[in-house]
Amino acid sequence: MTKTMHIEGMMCGHCEARVKKTLEAISGVKSAVVSHKDGTAVVELEKDVPSSTLKEAVEAQDYKVTGIEG
């Protein structure tokens, strides 16, 4: 199962790494592929993780989640 997150505020590779590390620290997240150019994070899940959990984790790092698909 995957979810695609739309994230505003990522400007560089450091931002990508920060969001990736944050998402992959959540229980149930297998991996995250983050692109600051596309403003997305594609999150592969091992089990169902509420979208609100993903959103709160990213927004705690000072990025804005504008939508989650999947």
Number of C-alpha atoms within 10 A of each C-alpha: 12 17 17 17 22 19 23 17 12 22 12 11 13 11 17 21 17 14 26 20 14 16 25 18 13 15 12 15 19 16 19 23 16 25 21 19 11 11 17 22 22 19 22 18 18 13 12 11 15 9 14 9 11 20 20 14 17 20 14 10 12 13 17 16 19 12 13 17 10 10
